[in-house]
Amino acid sequence: MSLTRYACTHCGTWQPGFPRAQPTGCPTCMDVRNALPRDGWEFQTTGQVSERLATRWEETLPGIWGFSCTPPFGLGSTGWLLRRPEGNVAFEGAPWYSRPALEFIEVLGGIQVLSASHPHGFGALWQLQERFDPLLVLHRDAVQYSKAFRVRWPVDDEQELARDLTLHCVGGHYEGQTVLYDARTRSLFCGDVLKVDLDAQGRPTALSCHKGFHYAIPLSHGELRRYRAVLKQLPFENVFTPFEFARGVTREHALALFDRLLAGMPHTRPLPLEELS
């Protein structure tokens, strides 16, 4: 029996299910790190999602393209694509990739390697895998969340994906959460390690971090120390989360945030960038 793919309209998580038998719940929403839908579950098939959403894309930095959906769907994640002469690398997924979006990625050269930080950034990774057959790389501890697609290479705590592109496991917010460091552009694709507040012009104003955003659950000191130890090795000056692009957020800002939180009882409140400079 061929399975049907269903997307949770609340968080955007895709899961396989039996035809004419919608899922009874969403594993991402049921987890303490996400909120429950206020009015109950609603799941949509690929046909329904394709009618509901359009995919747009833009080049945020030279050679780095972001793919997102209008209207926003689920958590509203962005899928990032890094163009490389030796083969493109995609990190995180948009909630849905329309046919024009997939054709545009084909024009860019397709995808050779595909990865993501953690379930809040997975989006429709399964579409990219079906269309381009990339090497799908995920940290070994995140494989448990990958029911919607097939992991071809479970990796350990550090892995090179391409020249000057490395995955680093930080854990914390999610088991097996990884960041992707791009040494060429000094950019950190940080998953939910950092939450960036932006003003109306898209400029970063504050930073925070959390174990669970919706319920304001802070990270432990041990988790913060792990974040700090990994990011200290990575001199970045741009941050890409599954939801924001922030030019000018640096390693020094992040380390100052972690130091503030390690100095006392940790919290999830945003700290202004000027206090972290």
Secondary structure by P-SEA (a helix, b strand, c coil): cbbbbbbccccbbbbbbcccccccccccccccccccccccbbbbcaaaaaacbbbbbbbccccbbbbbbccccccbbbbbbbbbccbbbbccccccccaaaaaaaaaaccccbbbbcccccccaaaaaaaccccccccccccccccccccccccccccccccccbbbbbbcccccbbbbbbbcccccccccccbbbbbcccccccccccccccccbbbbcaaaaaaaaaaaaaccccbbbccccccccccaaaaaaaaaaaaccccccbbbbccccc
